[in-house]
Every structure is written in C-alpha cells, then in structure tokens.
Amino acid sequence: MTYKKAIRKTSLALAIAAVVSPVFADETPDDEKPAEYYERIQILGNDNSLRTEPGSTTVIGEAQLEKFKFNDINRVLYSVPGVNIREEDGFGLRPNIGFRGATPERSQKITVMEDGILIGPAPYSAPAAYYFPMMSKVTSVEVSKGPAATKYGPNTVAGAINLVTRQVPQAKEGSIDLAAGSDGFGRAKAYFGSTNGDFGYVVEGVHLRSDGYKELDGGGDTGFEKNDIMVKFNYDLSGGGYSQVVELKLAYADEESDETYLGLTDADFAKNPNRRYAADQLALMDWEHKQFMFTHFIGNDTFDVTTRVYHNDFDRSWFKLNRFKGGLVNRDLQEILANPEDEVNARFYQILTGEQDSVQEFEKLLVGDNYREFYSQGIQSELYYNFELAGYKHQLNAGVRFHKDQIRRRHTEDAFFMRAGNLVSDGSPQVATTSNRETSEALAVFLKDTIYVSDFEFTLGMRGEFIDSEYQNEAAGREGDYLNKDSRIWLPSASVFYKYSSELGFFAGVHEGFVPTRPQESPEVDIENSVNYEIGTRFHNGNSQLEAVVFFNDFDSLKESCSFSAASACGGNLDAEFNSGEASVLGLEFAASHTFATDWGFDIPTSVTYTYTDGEFDTSFVSDFPMWGTVEEGDALPYLPENQLTVSLGLASNDWEVSLVARYIDEMLEASGDGVVLSGVTTESLTVVDMSASYDFGDYGSVYLKLDNVFDEQEIVSRRPFGARPTKPQQAIVGYQYSF
C-alpha cells in the first residue's frame, strides 16, 4: 500500500465528515440518544459499579487504551488474566490468542467479535483469525470467560473477546493524532462526529506503517502498511413510549506486510534475533476487508431488542516460502532450523541463508501464494425482558443468529533457485496446489434467565448450535471429493452471583464448552467438548477493583488443526484436524487496581494481573499432529505458561501522566509429547517493560512519548511456524494529539 493510496483513502473519510458537518455545524442536540442503545452496542458495559455478570469478565476502556496507545492486541491482553499468547511477528498482525489453556493458534478457539458481531473471516468454516481488527480504532476491549461467554459462540470452551469501535458522539467532537518513531514507524489517525437533533454520525480513518525491525540478508523490506476507514450514521426514531434507534456502519481496511513464516536457528538468534534469511525476500501478505452492518434497537423500561444485519468480505494473498521441493531428499523447514548441524540439514540451511546455490532438483525453494476469499454474513437479534414471576424478579436474555460463511482456497506454488543470495525463477509453470470451497450455515440460539432472590442472582442458560456444512474440492477431476455434514448440540450453563454488599460479590458457575469441526473434516473427527467450572469474587468501590477466579476445565478431547502456522510438517496434512485424549486445565486468575491519592498534586494509579495455569493430558495417546507426537499421561499442554504477571504503575496529574507496565511470562513447551521436531524444547521466560508519558497543553492539544521494550529485551517467544522468533525490540514513538 503506497502513501499516496493511503492519503487518498484517509482524505475520502475526512471529506465525508467535511461534507456532513457544515450542514449541522451550528445546531445543538435536542436530546441524547437512549442510554440503553449504547449499553447494547457494548456487551458488558463500563459503568462505575459492581458488575454482576455470571462469570469472569474484564473491560479495558478507552482511557486505559489511550494511556499506552498500543497498536498490538497482544500487549493489550497481557493485562487480562487467564490469557495465553504465542507471539509471532512482534506487531500483533496475526495474533495467536487463547484463554484458559485453549491452544492460541490463530485465535481460532476463542470467539472474536467487533461491535457484537462475529468478525473472523469465516468463523465456522475457517476460524483461524488471519484478519484481526486494528487496535488503533478500538475504544474498548471486553473479555468474557466461563459461563459469561456461553451466549456468544460458536466457540464456548475458552471465551469471547468483543472489540468496540467508536460510537457516534452525543455532540460535535473530533481528534487528530499524528505519531512517528523508530524503524520508520508512522501513525495518522483522525475522527469527527456529531449528533444534531435525531441524526448522528462519525467518520474515522487510521493509517499505520513501519519499515520493520527485521534485517533481511541482502537488504529489503520487512515492514507493513495498514489502513482502516469507518463511517457510522444513526437516527433516533424514539416515540410512543419506546426508545428506538437505527444505525448503519460501513468499514474498509487493508494491509500490505512483508511477513513470513520463516524464523531462525537458535545459534543465529543468539547472534542477531532480528535477522531474516535470504530465502525470505519475496514474502508479502496483501489483504482487503470490507464490512457492512445495520443495527436496529427498540426498547422501554420492560424490554429491549437489538437486531444486527451484517456482511463481511475478506480477500488475502500471502506469498511466502513454503518448503523445499524435496523428492530424493526430504527435509521440512522446521526440522532444518531445529538441527542445522545435521549433515543433510546443513546443505539446506546454507541455501536458505544464501551461502550456497541450489543445484539439485530437490534443493529448489517452493514459494506459495496462499490466496483465499472469505465472506461472513448473518442476522442476529437479542432480547432483554424484565418481569416478575412467583414474587421474584427475572431478567430474560434470549437471542437467535442465522449465520453463513465461506472460504475458497486458490493456492499455488512457484519454484525458485537460490543464486548468489537471490531467488531466481526456474522457469517452470506455476503449480496449483489447493482449490476447494468450505461453506457453513449455522442457526444459533441462546436463552438465559436470571432470577433475583434477595442478594442472590441465579442464572440458568442454554445455547444451541445447529450447523450444516459443505466441503467441495474444486480442482479439475476432483468433483467427487466432497462432504456434507451437520452438527447439533445443546450447551447448558448455570451460575450464581451473591451480592454481599454494594461493593463486594461472589460468584460460581459451570458450563459446557464446544468447538465445532470444520466442513472438510470427516465426521469421525470429534468436536472439542469440555465441562468448565469456576468460582470467584469481585470487588469494586470506584477507586479500587479486584477480581479473583479459580477455574477448572475438563476436556473430553482436544481438537487441533494442522496449518502452516503450526508447522511446515503440516504440508501433507494441511488443514487436517486431530483429536487428543482427555485433558484438564486448572488455574487461578487475579486482577486488582487501585489509585492512590497524594497531597502533592498527582495520583498514583497501580494495577496487578496474575495468572497461574496448569494444563496437562489425562490419557496417553499417539498423534501425527506436530505439537503432540507420543503423549504420556501427565504431559503438559504446549504454549501454556505456568505463571504470568503484569504490573502497572503511574503518576498522573491534571495535565501530565507517566506510566510503566512490566510483564513477565514463564517459559512454554513448544510441543507436548515425544517423537516430534520440537519435543522437549521450551521458549524462554521473558520480562518486558513498556513506558508512556504525556503532557496536555489544554486548548493546544497534547504530546506523548512511548517507549516499548524499555530495556530492549529479546528472547525466543516461539519456534513456530518455522524457526526461532523474537519479541519486538525497543521502539520509541513521539506523537501529537489535538481533540476538540
């Protein structure tokens, strides 16, 4: 994406605001939009009182997000307990997020939403989140785990995350935010919106770029450019005793990034963790995302209904090194980088680094374009109804969603020689490797009844998922390779919240978890199914907050998908799914914050987040999945740190603020069992400190300084997909923000 193209798109967004705003510039709102409407746009809400949701919940509001201005969802979620992350590119472009021990691969086991709707490219057919909303446009992050996440689905084993975008403001307001930093970092962000009478609107545009911190052998790009434009219009139709609002949201986003799956050997990482091999020089991800959403809200003191109609398109092309051609001699990339001293591997390693030329046919490098087209669409409606029955107050929460999504794959490979440190085409025709289509239609329903008995809130819930899916191999001559199947399941939940006082409460719950199989998988592959328990306490007095939860997830069987992001060895089993034996995860989540007032003109905000997790297999089994191998009862789950700790400390006055956040992550197993490439290998434990500072000049705007990874600590955070990968090195950013 060129700067000129980015400027044109951002200018278009601002031009819309310029056209709309003069018409209403001198008007003032007659009255505000119904408060209930904005509460339903968010799934948890963010008021200053004790929340009584059944289950573990975390809300990160706009003020917290603005403090560090993180562009990386990984850095945001390190302050949320119960989250396990496998970092990959250092920027959070393709996050790998899990909750409570769920495997983090491409965030495919959590339910990812934006403004309350499913936002993954194809949440049922291909749940891997190769698209993830840009954090620079998000104003609130809401995380739900345990029974609190049952209503969102389809994946209910781990939890749900909802990313809330900017709401239409109640009066005229706007902001311009410009920043620049090391490694060619740049960010330009602007929004403008207003409500005038019954009509409201907001327009927002973001451009984000970096030259990248990796150093490509022989020179070349390792950075990215991203753009995001969003427009919202709403209209207040309230009258006749009902609050009623309609809203239209249109959004467009794109990215070009010189990203790859190829990492380093451990020895090369020790010398320079930011090196990239010559074989990576053609890597390029290029995607576009388009969104339409129409929302209707109607309600009064007794009930309210929120209905959303949505459609998302996502197209991506990722041109990157897949493998050596092989044949006479076969070695997958992960094996080569894990053991480069091996006599055979050494030759392949020297070709990857450009130290030797390709000579034999099996030494050719195959660079693939994994081109995919996705769509996701549906209609969902949610009801809240307050009534009294048998002398007790009830709140009924019910919802229905009809959803359809699809992925079409058009994968190809081109063959290259390594010649004097450069990839040179061998002149052979491009080879089509994968051509298929997967489609899912799903009807999801949920029903929750919360009964208020004195200081207790009892909630009984039930979720139903009814999925019809279809797989079709679209390669020539493979018309008979297809599969139609269906899945039907009911998932119960029960929880209780005891309100000891207006500031302190206790809760407990149990729910059944579920992750469906993909359309191309045989019915012999089992769904992931679990029974999950939690008990906890929550405290909130305005100035102090605390939540502590003990949880236990009991899995009948884990289900994993073998993709290139998991291992190069998945080439022969690409996108195949595997089942394990029984497994269990036990953990403790703790989060607390308090602001200390001083007599010196500033406050001291502090927070602590701690997670302890112990996950292991409860049975022995043998698997071809490259993260498992031969597993013995008691083996630990991969990519699940035992201890994680995040501590935040700040100084804040009326016009300036300085904040530090330090996070510690334990080492993690790269694979659970024996007999696979990374058996017995762990990542390094890691401590990273980030800093931010800002000064407000009042009517003249504010300036801010960010320093990510203050002490420039880089350790191996993962050896997947192929080879050792680092955290982002130290990055300095300075910015200016003007709001009105």
C-alpha positions in Angstrom: 0.0 0.0 0.0 1.6 3.3 -1.1 1.4 6.5 0.9 -0.5 8.2 -2.0 -3.2 5.5 -1.8 -3.4 5.8 2.0 -3.7 9.6 1.8 -6.4 9.3 -0.8 -8.4 6.9 1.4 -7.9 8.9 4.6 -8.8 12.1 2.7 -12.0 10.4 1.5 -13.1 9.7 5.1 -12.3 13.2 6.2 -14.1 14.6 3.1 -17.3 12.8 4.1 -17.0 14.5 7.5 -16.4 17.8 5.9 -19.5 17.4 3.7 -21.8 16.3 6.5 -20.6 18.6 9.3 -21.3 22.1 7.8 -25.0 21.2 7.4 -25.4 20.8 11.1 -22.4 22.6 12.5 -24.5 25.3 14.2 -27.1 23.0 15.6 -27.1 21.5 19.1 -28.7 18.2 20.0 -32.2 18.5 21.3 -31.8 15.4 23.4 -29.4 12.5 23.8 -29.8 9.1 22.2 -31.3 6.4 24.5 -28.7 5.2 27.0 -29.9 1.7 26.7 -28.8 1.7 23.0 -25.2 2.4 23.8 -25.2 -0.3 26.5 -26.3 -2.9 24.0 -23.6 -1.8 21.5 -21.2 -3.0 24.2 -21.7 -6.5 25.5 -20.6 -5.8 29.1 -20.9 -2.1 29.8 -18.4 0.0 31.6 -20.0 1.8 34.5 -18.6 2.6 37.9 -20.4 0.0 39.9 -20.0 -3.7 40.9 -20.7 -5.8 37.8 -22.8 -8.9 38.5 -22.2 -10.8 35.2 -22.2 -14.6 35.8 -18.5 -15.5 35.1 -15.1 -13.9 34.7 -15.2 -10.6 32.8 -12.7 -7.8 32.0 -13.3 -4.4 30.4 -10.5 -2.2 29.2 -11.9 1.2 28.5 -10.8 4.0 26.2 -8.9 5.8 28.9 -6.7 2.7 29.5 -6.2 2.1 25.8 -5.2 5.7 25.2 -2.6 5.6 28.1 -0.2 3.4 26.2 -1.7 3.7 22.6 -0.8 0.1 21.9 -1.3 -0.9 18.3 -0.8 -4.6 19.2 -3.6 -6.6 20.7 -1.1 -8.9 22.4 0.2 -6.0 24.5 -3.3 -5.0 25.5 -4.3 -8.5 26.6 -1.3 -9.1 28.8 -3.2 -7.0 31.4 -6.2 -9.5 31.2 -5.9 -12.6 33.5 -6.3 -16.0 32.0 -5.0 -15.2 28.6 -2.2 -17.3 26.9 -0.5 -15.9 23.8 2.0 -17.1 21.3 3.7 -14.1 19.7 4.7 -14.3 16.1 5.6 -11.1 14.3 6.1 -8.6 17.1 3.5 -6.3 15.8 0.3 -8.4 16.5 -0.6 -8.5 12.8 -1.7 -12.2 13.1 -2.3 -12.7 16.8 -2.4 -16.1 18.4 -4.6 -15.8 21.5 -6.1 -18.4 23.8 -8.0 -18.3 27.1 -7.6 -20.6 30.0 -5.3 -23.1 28.3 -7.0 -23.2 24.9 -4.4 -23.5 22.2 -3.7 -20.0 20.9 -3.1 -20.9 17.2 -4.5 -18.1 15.1 -7.0 -17.3 18.0 -9.3 -19.9 16.4 -10.7 -21.3 19.7 -12.0 -18.0 21.1 -15.0 -16.1 19.7 -13.8 -12.8 18.2 -16.3 -10.1 17.8 -16.4 -6.4 16.7 -19.3 -4.4 18.0 -21.1 -7.6 19.0 -20.9 -9.5 15.7 -18.6 -12.3 14.6 -15.6 -10.7 12.9 -13.3 -13.6 11.9 -13.0 -14.2 8.1 -15.2 -17.4 8.3 -15.9 -18.2 12.0 -17.5 -21.6 11.3 -15.8 -22.8 8.1 -12.2 -21.5 8.8 -11.9 -20.0 12.3 -8.2 -19.0 12.0 -8.1 -15.3 12.5 -5.9 -14.1 9.7 -7.8 -10.9 9.9 -7.9 -9.1 13.2 -9.4 -5.6 13.7 -6.8 -2.8 14.0 -6.4 -1.8 17.7 -5.9 1.9 16.8 -9.6 2.2 16.0 -10.8 0.2 19.1 -12.2 2.2 22.0 -13.0 -0.7 24.4 -11.9 -4.3 24.8 -14.3 -6.7 26.6 -13.2 -10.2 27.5 -15.6 -12.9 28.8 -14.7 -16.3 30.1 -16.6 -19.1 31.7 -20.4 -19.0 31.8 -20.2 -15.3 30.8 -19.1 -16.4 27.3 -21.7 -19.1 26.7 -24.1 -16.7 24.9 -21.6 -15.6 22.2 -20.4 -18.8 20.5 -19.7 -20.7 18.3 -16.6 -21.4 20.4 -17.5 -21.7 24.1 -14.6 -23.7 25.5 -12.4 -20.7 26.2 -14.2 -17.4 26.0 -15.0 -14.4 23.9 -13.5 -11.0 23.1 -15.5 -8.1 21.8 -13.7 -5.1 20.3 -15.8 -2.0 20.4 -15.3 0.7 17.8 -16.0 4.4 18.3 -19.7 5.3 18.9 -21.5 8.2 17.4 -20.8 11.1 19.8 -23.7 12.9 21.5 -22.3 16.3 20.5 -19.8 17.6 18.0 -16.3 16.3 18.6 -13.2 15.1 16.8 -9.5 14.4 17.1 -6.3 14.3 15.1 -3.4 12.0 16.2 0.0 12.0 14.5 2.9 9.9 15.6 6.4 8.9 14.3 9.0 6.6 15.7 11.9 4.3 15.2 12.1 1.7 12.4 10.1 4.1 10.2 7.0 3.9 12.4 4.2 6.2 11.5 0.5 6.6 12.6 -2.1 9.1 11.3 -5.5 8.9 13.0 -8.5 11.3 12.8 -12.1 11.2 13.5 -15.0 13.6 13.5 -18.6 13.1 14.6 -21.7 14.8 16.0 -25.4 14.4 16.8 -27.7 17.0 15.6 -31.3 16.6 16.6 -32.2 13.0 15.7 -29.3 12.4 13.3 -25.8 11.4 14.3 -22.6 10.4 12.5 -19.0 9.6 13.0 -16.1 9.2 10.5 -12.8 7.7 11.4 -9.6 6.9 9.5 -6.3 5.3 10.6 -3.1 4.8 8.7 -0.3 2.7 10.3 3.1 1.8 9.0 6.6 0.6 9.9 9.7 -0.3 7.9 10.1 -3.3 10.2 12.8 -4.2 12.7 14.0 -7.4 10.9 17.2 -7.2 8.8 16.8 -9.2 5.6 20.0 -10.7 4.2 21.0 -8.7 1.2 18.6 -5.9 2.1 14.8 -5.5 1.5 11.5 -4.6 3.2 10.3 -6.2 6.4 7.6 -3.8 7.5 3.9 -3.1 6.8 1.3 -0.6 5.9 -2.3 -0.7 7.2 -5.3 1.5 6.6 -8.8 1.5 8.2 -11.8 3.7 7.4 -15.1 3.6 9.2 -18.3 5.5 8.9 -21.3 5.3 11.2 -24.7 7.0 10.8 -27.6 6.7 13.2 -31.1 8.1 13.5 -33.3 8.4 16.6 -36.9 7.2 15.9 -38.0 7.3 19.6 -41.6 8.0 20.3 -44.8 6.5 21.7 -43.2 5.3 24.9 -40.4 3.5 23.1 -36.7 4.3 22.6 -35.7 3.4 19.0 -32.5 3.9 17.1 -31.2 2.7 13.7 -27.5 2.7 12.8 -25.5 2.0 9.6 -21.8 1.1 9.8 -19.6 0.9 6.8 -15.9 0.0 7.0 -12.9 -0.8 4.8 -9.4 -2.0 5.8 -6.3 -3.2 4.0 -2.8 -4.3 4.7 0.4 -5.0 2.9 3.1 -6.6 5.1 6.4 -8.2 4.2 5.8 -11.0 6.7 6.9 -14.6 6.5 6.7 -17.9 8.4 10.5 -18.5 8.3 12.4 -17.9 11.6 16.0 -18.6 12.6 18.2 -21.3 14.1 18.9 -20.9 17.8 22.5 -20.1 17.1 21.6 -17.4 14.6 19.1 -16.0 17.0 21.8 -15.6 19.7 23.9 -13.6 17.3 21.1 -11.4 15.9 17.5 -12.1 16.8 16.3 -9.7 14.1 17.9 -11.4 11.2 15.9 -12.7 8.2 17.3 -15.2 5.8 17.7 -14.5 2.0 15.1 -17.1 1.2 12.5 -14.7 2.7 13.0 -11.9 0.2 9.7 -12.4 -1.7 7.4 -12.7 1.3 4.3 -10.5 1.1 0.9 -10.5 2.7 -1.8 -8.4 0.9 -5.4 -8.3 2.1 -8.6 -6.3 2.0 -11.6 -6.3 4.4 -15.0 -4.8 3.8 -17.8 -4.6 6.3 -21.5 -3.6 6.3 -23.6 -3.6 9.4 -27.2 -2.3 10.1 -28.4 -2.2 13.7 -31.9 -1.6 15.0 -32.7 -1.0 18.7 -36.1 -0.7 20.3 -36.9 -0.8 24.0 -38.5 0.7 27.1 -38.2 0.0 30.8 -39.6 -3.5 30.4 -37.8 -4.9 27.4 -35.3 -4.1 24.6 -34.4 -5.8 21.4 -31.2 -5.2 19.4 -31.1 -6.6 15.9 -28.0 -6.6 13.6 -27.6 -7.5 10.0 -24.0 -7.8 8.8 -21.8 -8.8 5.9 -18.0 -9.1 5.8 -15.7 -9.8 2.8 -12.1 -10.6 3.3 -9.6 -11.5 0.5 -6.0 -12.3 1.2 -2.9 -13.3 -0.8 0.2 -14.4 1.2 3.2 -15.1 -1.0 5.8 -16.8 1.2 8.3 -19.7 1.4 6.5 -23.0 1.9 9.2 -25.7 1.6 12.0 -27.3 -0.3 10.8 -29.2 -3.4 12.2 -32.4 -1.9 11.9 -35.8 -3.6 15.1 -37.6 -3.5 15.9 -36.0 -0.1 13.1 -34.5 2.1 13.5 -32.1 4.9 10.9 -29.8 6.3 11.9 -26.3 7.3 11.2 -26.7 10.9 13.5 -29.8 11.1 16.3 -28.0 9.2 16.3 -25.0 11.5 16.0 -27.1 14.7 19.0 -29.2 13.8 21.2 -27.3 11.2 24.3 -29.2 12.2 23.0 -32.4 10.7 25.0 -33.3 7.6 22.0 -33.2 5.3 20.3 -30.3 7.0 23.4 -28.2 6.8 23.2 -28.1 3.0 19.6 -26.9 3.1 20.4 -24.4 5.8 23.2 -22.9 3.6 20.7 -22.5 0.7 18.2 -20.7 3.0 20.8 -18.2 4.1 22.1 -17.7 0.5 25.6 -19.1 1.4 25.2 -21.9 -1.2 23.3 -22.1 -4.5 20.6 -24.6 -5.3 22.0 -27.3 -7.6 19.8 -30.4 -7.3 16.1 -30.5 -8.2 15.2 -31.3 -4.6 17.1 -28.1 -3.5 14.7 -25.8 -5.2 12.6 -23.5 -3.0 8.9 -23.5 -3.4 7.2 -20.2 -2.7 3.5 -20.4 -2.4 0.7 -17.9 -2.8 -2.0 -19.0 -0.3 -4.8 -17.0 -1.9 -8.2 -17.2 -0.1 -11.5 -15.5 -0.4 -13.9 -15.3 2.6 -17.3 -14.0 3.3 -19.3 -14.0 6.6 -22.9 -12.7 6.9 -25.9 -13.1 9.0 -28.7 -11.6 11.1 -28.9 -11.8 14.8 -31.4 -10.5 17.4 -31.1 -10.3 21.1 -33.9 -9.7 23.7 -33.8 -8.4 27.3 -37.1 -8.7 29.1 -37.7 -7.8 32.8 -40.7 -9.4 34.5 -41.9 -10.7 37.8 -43.0 -14.3 38.4 -43.9 -16.0 41.7 -42.8 -13.0 43.6 -39.3 -12.9 42.1 -37.8 -10.5 39.6 -36.5 -12.1 36.4 -34.4 -10.9 33.5 -34.8 -13.0 30.4 -32.0 -12.7 27.9 -32.6 -14.6 24.6 -31.0 -14.4 21.2 -31.0 -16.0 17.8 -28.5 -15.8 15.0 -28.6 -17.1 11.5 -25.1 -17.1 10.0 -23.4 -18.2 6.8 -19.8 -18.1 5.9 -17.4 -19.5 3.3 -13.8 -19.9 2.4 -12.4 -20.5 -1.1 -8.8 -21.5 -1.5 -6.7 -21.0 -4.6 -3.2 -22.0 -3.5 -0.3 -22.1 -6.0 3.4 -22.7 -5.8 6.4 -21.3 -7.9 9.8 -22.9 -7.9 13.0 -20.9 -7.4 16.7 -21.5 -7.4 18.9 -19.8 -4.9 21.5 -18.0 -6.9 24.2 -15.7 -5.3 21.8 -14.9 -2.4 18.8 -14.2 -4.6 15.8 -16.2 -5.6 15.6 -16.8 -9.3 12.7 -18.5 -11.0 13.4 -21.9 -12.5 11.1 -21.1 -15.4 8.7 -23.9 -14.8 4.9 -23.2 -14.9 3.1 -22.2 -11.7 1.5 -25.2 -10.0 -1.9 -25.2 -8.4 -1.8 -27.0 -5.1 -5.2 -26.4 -3.5 -8.5 -25.5 -4.9 -11.5 -26.0 -2.6 -14.5 -24.4 -1.0 -15.9 -24.8 2.5 -19.3 -23.4 3.4 -21.2 -23.4 6.7 -24.8 -22.4 7.6 -25.5 -22.1 11.3 -28.5 -21.4 13.4 -27.5 -20.4 17.0 -29.9 -19.8 19.8 -29.4 -19.0 23.5 -31.7 -18.4 26.5 -30.7 -17.2 29.9 -33.0 -16.5 32.8 -31.6 -14.5 35.8 -33.7 -14.8 38.9 -33.2 -12.2 41.7 -33.7 -13.7 45.1 -32.7 -11.3 47.9 -29.0 -10.7 47.4 -28.6 -13.7 45.0 -28.7 -13.8 41.3 -29.3 -17.2 39.9 -28.7 -17.6 36.1 -29.7 -20.7 34.1 -28.7 -20.8 30.4 -28.8 -22.9 27.4 -27.1 -22.5 24.0 -28.0 -24.4 20.8 -25.7 -24.7 17.7 -27.2 -26.3 14.6 -24.6 -26.3 11.8 -24.9 -27.6 8.2 -21.6 -27.6 6.3 -20.3 -28.5 2.9 -16.9 -29.2 1.5 -16.1 -29.3 -2.2 -12.7 -30.0 -3.9 -12.8 -27.7 -6.9 -9.7 -29.0 -8.6 -10.2 -30.4 -12.1 -11.1 -34.1 -11.9 -11.8 -34.0 -8.2 -15.5 -33.3 -8.4 -16.3 -36.4 -6.4 -14.3 -35.2 -3.5 -17.0 -33.6 -1.4 -18.6 -33.9 2.1 -21.9 -32.7 3.5 -22.4 -33.0 7.2 -24.3 -31.5 10.1 -23.7 -30.9 13.8 -26.4 -30.4 16.5 -25.6 -29.6 20.1 -27.2 -28.1 23.2 -24.8 -26.5 25.8 -26.2 -25.8 29.3 -24.8 -23.4 31.8 -25.6 -22.4 35.4 -24.2 -19.7 37.7 -24.9 -17.7 40.8 -23.8 -14.3 42.0 -24.1 -13.3 45.6 -24.0 -9.6 46.3 -22.6 -9.3 49.8 -22.6 -5.5 49.6 -22.8 -2.8 47.0 -19.0 -3.2 46.6 -18.3 -7.0 47.1 -19.7 -10.1 45.5 -19.0 -13.8 45.0 -19.8 -16.0 42.0 -19.6 -19.5 40.8 -20.6 -21.3 37.6 -20.4 -24.3 35.4 -21.0 -24.6 31.6 -20.4 -27.0 28.8 -17.8 -25.9 26.2 -17.8 -26.6 22.5 -15.6 -26.1 19.4 -17.1 -27.4 16.1 -15.1 -29.3 13.4 -14.6 -27.7 10.0 -16.6 -28.7 6.9 -13.8 -30.8 5.2 -13.2 -32.9 8.3 -14.7 -36.4 8.5 -17.5 -37.0 11.0 -15.0 -39.4 12.7 -13.1 -36.3 14.0 -14.7 -35.4 17.3 -15.7 -31.9 18.3 -13.8 -30.3 21.2 -16.0 -30.7 24.2 -15.5 -29.8 27.9 -17.2 -29.1 31.2 -15.8 -25.9 32.8 -16.1 -24.8 36.4 -15.2 -21.5 38.1 -15.6 -19.8 41.5 -14.5 -16.3 42.3 -15.0 -12.9 43.9 -15.3 -9.4 42.6 -14.8 -6.1 44.5 -15.4 -2.5 43.1 -15.7 0.7 45.1 -14.9 3.2 42.3 -11.3 3.8 43.4 -10.3 0.1 43.8 -11.2 -3.0 41.8 -10.4 -6.7 42.3 -11.4 -9.9 40.7 -10.1 -13.4 41.7 -11.2 -16.6 40.0 -10.2 -20.3 40.3 -11.2 -22.3 37.2 -11.1 -25.9 36.1 -11.7 -27.1 32.5 -12.3 -30.8 32.0 -11.8 -31.8 28.3 -13.2 -35.0 26.8 -10.9 -34.4 23.9 -8.9 -31.5 22.5 -9.1 -30.8 18.8 -6.3 -29.1 16.8 -5.9 -28.0 13.2 -2.6 -28.6 11.3 -1.8 -25.5 9.4 1.4 -23.9 8.1 1.3 -21.5 11.2 1.6 -24.6 13.3 4.5 -26.4 11.4 6.0 -26.8 8.0 5.4 -30.6 8.6 1.7 -29.9 8.1 2.3 -29.7 4.3 1.0 -33.2 3.8 -1.8 -32.8 6.4 -2.6 -29.1 5.7 -5.8 -28.0 7.5 -6.4 -31.6 8.8 -7.8 -31.8 12.3 -6.6 -34.2 15.1 -8.1 -35.3 18.4 -6.2 -35.9 21.6 -7.1 -37.9 24.7 -8.6 -36.3 27.8 -7.1 -33.2 29.2 -7.6 -30.8 32.0 -6.6 -27.2 32.9 -6.5 -25.8 36.4 -5.9 -22.1 37.0 -6.0 -19.0 39.1 -6.8 -15.5 37.7 -6.2 -12.4 39.8 -6.6 -8.8 38.8 -6.5 -5.7 41.1 -6.2 -2.0 40.6 -6.1 1.0 43.0 -5.4 4.7 42.6 -3.5 6.3 45.5 -4.3 10.0 46.1 -1.5 12.2 47.3 -1.1 15.7 48.7 1.5 16.6 46.0 -0.9 17.3 43.1 -0.8 13.9 41.5 -2.3 10.4 41.9 -0.6 7.0 41.7 -2.6 4.5 39.7 -1.5 0.9 40.1 -2.6 -2.5 38.9 -1.6 -6.1 39.2 -2.6 -9.0 37.0 -1.5 -12.6 37.7 -2.4 -15.9 36.1 -1.4 -19.4 37.2 -2.2 -22.2 34.8 -1.5 -25.9 35.0 -2.7 -27.9 31.9 -2.0 -31.5 31.2 -3.2 -34.5 29.2 -5.0 -37.1 31.4 -4.5 -40.0 29.0 -1.7 -41.4 26.8 -2.0 -41.4 23.0 0.0 -41.2 19.8 -0.7 -38.5 17.2 0.6 -37.2 13.9 -0.1 -33.6 15.0 3.4 -31.9 15.2 2.7 -30.4 18.6 1.8 -33.7 20.2 3.6 -36.8 19.0 3.7 -39.6 21.5 2.0 -38.2 24.6 2.1 -39.8 28.1 -0.5 -39.1 30.8 0.6 -36.0 32.7 2.4 -34.3 29.8 1.9 -30.6 29.9 0.0 -28.7 27.2 2.0 -26.7 24.7 2.2 -22.9 24.7 0.8 -22.5 28.2 3.0 -20.6 30.6 2.6 -21.7 34.3 3.0 -18.1 35.6 2.2 -14.7 34.1 2.4 -11.4 35.9 1.7 -7.8 34.7 2.3 -4.8 37.0 1.4 -1.3 36.1 2.5 1.9 38.0 1.8 5.5 37.1 2.0 9.1 38.2 -1.0 11.3 37.0 -1.9 14.9 37.4 -4.4 17.2 35.7 -2.1 17.9 32.7 0.6 15.2 32.7 0.9 11.5 33.2 3.8 8.9 33.3 3.1 5.2 33.3 5.2 2.0 33.4 3.9 -1.5 32.7 6.1 -4.6 33.3 5.0 -8.1 32.3 6.6 -11.5 33.0 5.8 -14.7 31.0 7.1 -18.1 32.0 8.8 -20.4 29.6 6.4 -22.6 27.4 6.6 -26.0 25.9 6.8 -26.0 22.1 5.4 -29.5 21.9 3.8 -31.8 24.4 4.9 -35.3 23.5 8.0 -37.2 22.2 8.9 -38.0 18.6 8.2 -34.6 17.0 10.7 -32.0 16.0 10.3 -29.7 19.0 9.8 -32.3 21.7 11.2 -31.2 25.0 12.0 -27.7 23.7 10.8 -24.6 25.5 10.6 -20.9 24.8 12.5 -18.5 27.1 10.9 -16.8 30.1 10.6 -13.1 29.3 10.3 -9.8 31.2 9.3 -6.7 29.1 8.8 -3.2 30.4 6.9 -0.5 28.4 6.7 3.2 29.2 4.4 6.1 28.2 4.3 9.8 29.1 2.0 12.6 28.0 1.5 16.3 28.6 -1.7 18.2 28.0 -1.4 21.8 26.7 -5.1 22.4 27.1 -6.5 24.1 24.0 -3.3 23.4 22.1 -3.5 19.7 22.3 -1.2 17.1 23.9 2.1 15.5 23.2 3.1 11.9 24.2 6.1 9.7 24.2 6.1 5.9 24.1 8.9 3.5 24.7 8.1 -0.1 24.1 10.5 -2.7 25.5 12.4 -0.2 27.5 15.4 -2.5 28.2 15.5 -3.9 24.7 15.0 -7.5 25.9 14.6 -10.1 23.1 14.1 -13.8 23.8 12.7 -16.7 21.8 8.9 -16.4 22.2 8.2 -19.2 19.7 9.9 -21.6 17.2 6.7 -21.7 15.1 5.9 -21.6 12.3 9.4 -22.4 11.2 12.3 -21.4 13.5 13.0 -19.1 16.4 11.2 -15.8 16.5 11.8 -12.7 18.8 9.7 -10.1 20.6 9.8 -6.7 19.1 12.9 -4.8 20.1 12.9 -1.4 21.8 10.8 1.1 19.9 10.5 4.9 20.6 7.4 6.8 19.4 6.6 10.5 19.8 3.2 11.9 18.9 0.8 14.9 19.0 -2.9 14.7 19.5 -5.4 17.5 19.2 -9.0 17.0 20.3 -12.0 19.3 20.0 
